[in-house]
Amino acid sequence: MPLITVAHSPDSDDAFMHYALAEGKIDAGDIEFRHVLQDIETLNRVAAEGKYEVTALSIHAYAHLSEKYALLNHGASMGEAGPEGYGPRLVAKEKWTPAQVKTETIAVPGFLTSAYLALKLWAPLAEVVEMPFDQILPAIARGEVAAGVLIHEGQLTFGAAGAHLIADFGVWWGQETGGLPLPLGGNAIRRDLGSELQTRVSHLLRESIRYALEHREEALDYAISFARGLETDRARADEFVGMYVNARTLDYGDDGRRSVRLFLDRGFEAGLLPFKADVEFVG
């Protein structure tokens, strides 16, 4: 019986997409799945060892890991473009202009995160400090850092902490690229599993996402316990899940795949990546 470890973040959107597999809502056949929950920057770093058969990764981190992993064609977290778009959000305690905040020290949720890469493409000379993603907003509120890039639920809750939006990188990336979505995270599968097992695992993971989207209320019942800061606000938890688990999560789409390659190419051209990434999608 193949044992497949699926590593992902302890967040409501990841919990939502993996609900059906974690709770036995779909038939996995002879494949046994084990779920490991760790924050995304930890997963980015552990992936260098090839520890898990399937892992969530920042798209930025994937550029360093493409020899060990291929990207699954589903499981993506993408920021969206347009006036109502969204992505990682740069916030500050003061109502600074973008030019002002670029001279301040900015907290980032990990040097391998896509949020960090987006920030450095937006402000190449920005001074940054790394801290756990869930400590950034409290640190801004206490005045320990001037500004920070928020991922996960903090993108919706920063106003309650007295912070002000300076830039939304999903909106910015769309303006830079003619409307492409901003690639943030993806699910990757280890290359040494072989094509047959990769195909079977990929199918089941995609079915888990499909099940959650088709049984939204029960999947949200499960996921809401992972919704830091939104546990008692079902409507906003549902909003956050909808931002990052949607039709694009079932398939990047041609524009999504093109954007992944462009995002990493821009990182390489800016000297933020050591080599041009070999991006491969499977499943």
Phi, psi and omega in degrees: 000116178296135174253119182245118175271127177250114181257131179207173183284151178276058184240160185295325181290318177293319178300320180298312185287335181260004184306310187296321178288316183296327184255011176068032181277344176233153182279115181270003180063227183268009179266128176260128179254137174237134183254131176240129183249120177214156180295158192295324181290325174298316178297321178303318185281320179294329182299336178299336178272351184066033189293320187251143180295319177231134180214144167288141180219150164290142177300324175303311181297326182302330179301333180268354192236009189291345175286330181267329188231152167246151178280131170290148183280008177221168181092010183287145165249120184232135167285158182243154184268179176094170182302329179260017182287179184198160177181195174307141186241130175270120183232160179213161178286331180259156179275068182277158169279162175305320180298321180292316185290335180293344178265358182260164174282131186243129177279138179232152185274026180134140184282353176255001181284155175292332176300319178295314180298318179298317179301315184287334172288325180285321183221082187302331185263005183297138172279132184231156173226138182270137173206159179304140187304325184276000177258351185293310182296314175300323180294322176295315181298326180276354181080015181283331172227153183285324186205167180199158177261123185259136171237173180060209190295338178302338177298337180256341189254001187297329181298323180293340178267006178082016180264158183240141180285127177257316181205143173249120188283340172293315177296314181299314181298321177299320178293325182286335191239010181075028173104012179287149175287153181270118179285127183245298181225160177210169173259133183239149181237141184293136184293331186283002178288337182088154189294323182295311180291323176303315182296316181294315180295316179302315180300316182292321178294321177293321178296327178295318177295314181300316180301315182297318180294328181274344178233058193301315186294317180289324177293324178291325175305320179287316188286334189294336178291346178261002189271081183306123180083352181236015186300330182255007181237083186299322183297318181285327175297319177296321177299315181295315178301318180295333178295324190239359170229108187202196183301327179292336178290332175286333180197128180306326189081160181300320180291326177294316179295321178296322182291323176303311182295320181292318180302314181286326175297317179297321177298318178294314182296331179275000180079016181267346176236142186284341180205164179286124186289141174264096186268123177230133177253138176232163176079000000 
